[in-house]
Amino acid sequence: MSIQNFPAALQPIIQQGFLEREFEMALKSRLGYRLIADREEFSVGIGETLTKTRAGLKPSVTVPLAAATNTNLDNGLTSTSWGIEQYTITLNFYAATQDLNMVTSRVGIASQFLQNAATNGEQAARSLDELARNALFAPYFGGNSRVATSLASAGPNLAIDDVRGFQTVFVNGVQQNVSAAYPMTVTVGSNAYTLVGVTPDATNVSTAPGGISGALQFSANVIVADGTAGNAVQAATASSIVRPAARATTAALQATDVLSMGNLLDAVALLRRNAVPLVDGVYNCYLDPVSARQLFADPDFKQLFQGATSSNPVFRQGMVSDFLGLRFITTTEAYVQSSPSIAGLYVRRPIVCGQGALIEGDFAGMAADDVAPKDSLVNVIDNVAMVTREPIDRLQQIIAQSWYWIGGFCAPSDTTTTPTTVPTATNANYKRAVMIEHIG
């Protein structure tokens, strides 16, 4: 059997000399974002989209009931109700496959069947982790942008780098498109304006990960001083982003703006202000190895561990563990992008999360008998279906090894938690995570 008859991709693994009879494991990404998701089962027969409703709180009562008004059937009281908010999980179908000729694979140096299964499993895990990351970060970028093109003269239309967080407002807990009927207050530069419309660009040129460039339409003219390129554009309900030296935008970050312990403490303080629940006693901080390394150079961090012995796990493992109210989880899936203003440097984004920051909806019918009959080779592992299809070609030699997942991720909002019900709370629509941006 000539090696030239094999596909080019398989030729290197066919034994031509004295090769070890096993595959070496490739480098694998360190995952983590899916771990923060609260998993919920998406029942069969309820459609492709599930809308869940969360009840809010009522304001505190700190004024005593006046005796003079304690009359009639209502005792001088006015009925009030709690608010609601809704969030939506949409099912999507994700899958991948790989074919294997069981006859020709027998001349390989090792079991391609087992290697295919392991590679498919790694691909599935990494894919779901990136889906979780994308769903987690998207709302926490929201409402934070900058002017993309300077205004030549005062006008109501303004081009910005990312319109996420400006497109909808919550009305009685339900998201409505921004319009004259449902306006939004937005600060551009130094002044507040009323936003009445958003138009995404036909060609997306946003520099933010997953961003959507576009134009904002205001009810009044934006002055030139505010509408200058680089100025911050922030919604009244924008998610909290912590940056060193209180930089207003991503592009304003300087080469010296590295991650510090103070940034982490600020993120923890914001979560505590919003009464975000802990994850097993602390908040989770997902960060890449460069962000973790910068902590060891931070003066406050050094002082905290001054005099620590070599047996201290923080230094022995080269990574921080649970302290500062945080659990540090390193991942290689973190967003890393080239700095929009400093050549050769990168913007890195640790994110600090509390309980409920992300929800995963898994379709309950993935392994049902009518989908995966009892005699089929379908195994559901961590809510992912791993499928092996028997040979159905003419020579009954080619099997297919596949995986699929039916589900979705979403980050729920907390619009009903306001300074009226929790005095220290912020006005952000999304409160259960805080993103940190720094140079690295």
N, C-alpha and C positions, 0 to 999 in steps of 0.2 A: 504494500500500500504506500504510494508515494506521498511524501509530505506536501508536495506542490498541489495536491488535490484538496487540501484542507483550506478553509477560509484563512485569510492572512492574519486575522486576530487570534486564531488558535495555534498557528504554527510555532510560536515561541514556547508553548508549554509541552510540546511533544518531545519526548526524550531523544536527544541526539548524542549525548555523551553521558557523563556520570552526574546527573542531577539528583538532588534529594527528592524523594517521592512524596513531597508535600508542598503546599503553597505557603509562602510567607504571608503573614497578615499585613495588609496595607495600613497606612496611618489613618486613624479614624477621628472624626470630629468629636469634641466633647460636648455633649448635649446637656440641656437643663431646663429650657423654658417651659416645656410641657409639664414639668413637675409642679408648677404653680397653679395649674388649671384644676378647678373643681369639676369632676366628671359627672355628667348627668346622662341618663339613658333617654334617647329619642325614640319614643314609642312608634310601633308600626301603625299605619293607617291614619296618620294625622297630617299628611302632606309633607312638603319639603321645607317649610319654614315654621319655626316655633317661636311664638312671642310670649315671653314671661313677664309677669307684673310683680313689682316690688312695692310694698306699702311703706309710706314715709311716716314721720313722727308729727305730733302736734306741738305747737309752741308751749313753753313753760308758762305757768300761771303764777305770777308774783304779786298781784294786786288783790287784796281781800275783797270779798263781795260786800258791797255797801248795804247796810240794813234797810235803807230807804228804798232800794230797788228790789229787795227780796219780797216781791208781791206777785199776785196773779198766778196763773198756771205755769208760767215759765220761770218763776222765781227771779226774774230779771236777767236770766241767762240767754245768750244767743248761741244757737247750735253751730258748732264748727266741725270740720272733718279733716282727716289726714289726707295728704296728697299721695299720688302714685307716680311711678315711672316704669317704662317698659323697655326691654331690650330683646333683640331678635337673634336667634341662631338659625342659620341656613345650612341645610345639608348639601354637601358636594361629594362627588365621587372621584377618588384618586387611586391610580393603579399603575403597575409596571409589570413587565414580563420578560422572560428570557427562554430561548429554545435550547434544547440539548439533544444531540444525536447520541443515544446510548451505545451504539455500536462503535462509532469512531472515537468516542470518549474513552474507550477502554485502553487505547494506546497512549493516553496521557500519563503524566508522572504522578497524578493523584486523582482523587475523586472530584470530578467537576460538579457532580450532583450536589455534594455536600458544600462545596465552595459556592455554587450558585445560590443555595439556600441561605448561607451565611451572608453573602453579598446583598441578596434581596432584603434580608432582615435589617441589615445596616442602612440600606437605602430607605426603607420604610420608616425606620426610627428617626433618621435625619430629616426626612421630608416632613413628618408630623411636627418635629421640633421647630423647623423653620416656619411652618404654618402657625404654630403657637406664638412664635416670636413676632411674626408680622401682625397677627391679630392683637397682641399685647401692646406693641409700640404704636400702632396707627393712631388710636385715640389720644395717646399721650404726647404725640407731636401736635395734636389739634389745637388750633387757635393761636399758635405761635409761628410767626413768619416775619418776613422783611420785605421792604419795597424792592422790586426787581428793576424797575426803570423809572428814572426821575421824571417828575412832571415838568413840562416846559412852561406851563402856566396853571393857575388854579383850576381844578376840574373835579367832577364827581367820580371819575373812573380811575382806578389805580391798579397797576400790574404788580402782583406779588409772587413770591417764590413758591408758596404752598397754600392752597385754599382749604385743606382739611381743617375741620373745626369751625369753619366760617359758613358752611353750606346749610346747616340746619340749626334750629333752636328747639328746645323742649317746651311744649305747651301742654299743661296738664299731664305731664309725664310722657307725652307722645312727641316724637321728632317731626317737625314741620320744616319745609323748605323756607329759607330766609326770603322774605318779601316785604312789601310795604305794610302788609297786614301783620307779618311776624318779623319785625326788625331785630337787629342785634346791635349792641353798643360795642364799638371797636376803637381802641386807642391807636392812632397812627402818629408816630413821632411823639409830640408832646401834648396832643389834643385828642379829645374823644369825638367820634362821629357816629352817625346812625347808618348802619349797613342795611340795604334793602334788596340786594341782589348779588349773585355770584355766577361768573361764567368761566368754566374751565377752558384752558387753551386747547385748540385742535391738535397742536403738537406740544407734547409735554416736555418742558425744559427745566423742571424743578431739580434742585440739587439735593433735596432731602431724600433719604431712603423711603421709597414708596410714595414720594410726594406728588402733588398734582398742581402744576402751575396754572395761573388763571388771573382773572381781573375781578376786583370788587367794585360794586356800584353803591355810592352813598347818596343820601337824601340831600346833601349839600356839598359844595365844593371843598376839596381838600387843598389847603394852602401849600405852596411850593416848598416851604421850609419843612413841613411834615412829610410831603410826598417825594423826598429825596432818596435816591437809591441807597440801600443799606439800613435805613431807619426801621425800627421795630414796628411790627403790626401785630397787635395782641387783642384777642377777643376778651370780653368781660368775664366769660366762662372758660378761659383757656386753661389747659392742664399746666401743672407746675413743672418747670424745668429749672434745675439748679446748675449754675455755671460759676466757675471761679471768678473772683473780682466782680460779681454781679453783672457780667456782660449781658447786654440786652438781646443779642442774637447769636446764632452759630457763627456767622461771618465775622463777628466782632471779637471772637476768641483770639488771644495772642499766644505766641510761642511759649510763654512762661505760665500759661494757664493749665497747669497739670492738676491731677486729682489730689485732693487733700482730705484729711480726716474731718476737717470742718465742713466740706461739702457733704460728706456722708451723714454727719450729725444734723445738718440742715434738712436733708431728705427725711431722716427719721423724725425730726421735729414736725415737718409738714404732715406726715402720716399720723402722728399722734394728735396733732391739732384736729384732724378730721376723724378721730376716733376709729381709725382703721384697725380691724382685728389682727392679732399676731398670728404667725404660722409656727405652731409648736413653741411658743414662748418668745420668738424673735421675728424680725422681718427678714425676708430673703433678698440678698443683693446679688444680682447676676452681672458678672463683669468678665472682661477678657484678661489674659495674663499680663498685658502691658499695664492696664489699669491697676491690677493687683500689685505689680512691681513698683509703681509710683508711690504707693502707700508707704513702702519701706524707706523712701527718701524724704517723706514728709516730717518736718521737725516735730509736730505734735505727736505723731506716731512714734518717733524715736524716743521722745520723752516719756511716753506712756510705758514703753518697754525698756527704759533705761535700767541697766543692771541685770537684765534677764540673762539667764544662763543658757548654755548651748542646748540644754535639755528642754527648753521651752518649745512647745509644739509649733508656735507661731514661726520661729526661726528654723527649727529642725525640718519642717515641711516646706519652708519657703512660701507659705501662704497663710493668710490670717483665717482664723476659725470664728467661733461665736464670740463676739464682743461688740461693744458700742450698741447693743440691741440688735445686731445684725448677724445673719448667717451668710458667709461669703461662698458663692458657688461660681467657680470659674467655668467658662464656656468658650469654645472657639466659634460659636455661631453668632456672637455679638455683632451688631452693626459697626463696621469700621469704614469710613469714607475719607477720601482726600479732602483736606481743608479747602473750603471755597475761597479763602483769602491768603493762605500761606503755602507756598509751593514746597512740596517734599514732606509736609507734616499731615497728620491725620486727626480726624475728630472721632473720639471714642465715646461710647454711651453706656455706662453702667445703669442699671435700673433697679430700684428698691421697691419691693412688692409686699403687700399685706394679703391676708386671706381674702379670697374672692376676687382677686384682680383679673382673673381669666376663667372662663367656663368652657369646657369641652363637651360637646354633645355627640354621643356615639349612637349610631343607628342600631336599634335592637334586633333588626331582622337580617343582619349580615350572615349569620350562620343558621338560619331557619332551614328546616328539612326540605322545603320546596326550593330553596336556593342552593343549599349544599346537602344533597341526599346522603343517607347514612353510609353508602358504599363509596362516596367520593373522598378524595384526599384533601380535605380542607381543615386546617387547624387555625383557631383564633387565638392569637398570642398578643396580650396587651391591647385587646380590641382591634387588632389588625388581622385580617384573614390571609393566611398563607395557603396557596392553592397549587397542587400538582396535578396536571392533566395528563391522563394516560395517552399513549401514542394513538393517533387516529389517521396517520398517513398510510399510504399504500403498503409500505414495508413494515409498518408498526415499529418504527425506530425512534421517532422524534417526540420527546415529551416537552411540555411547557411548564415552567416554574414561574409563578406569578404571586403578586400580593395586591390586596386592595383594601381601602378603608372608606367608609361612608360616614361622614360626620362634618363637624364644623367647630370653629372657635369664635368666641366673642368676648369683649371686655364690657362688663355691665357698668352702667352709670350710677351715680349717687347724687342726683340733682335734688332729692328731697332732704338731704343733710345740708342745712344752711346755717348761717350764724343765728337764725331765729330759734333753731332747735338745738344746735351745738355751738355755743358762743365762740369757740376758737376756730370753727370750720372756715374753709376758703369757699370761694364761689365757683370753683372748677366743677365742670360736669363730671369729670372722671377723677376720682380721689384716691383710689386704692393702690396707686403706684406713683413713684416720682422718678423721672429720668434725670440723669446727670450728664452734661456734655463737657468734655475737656479735650485738650490737645495731648497727643501722645504719639 
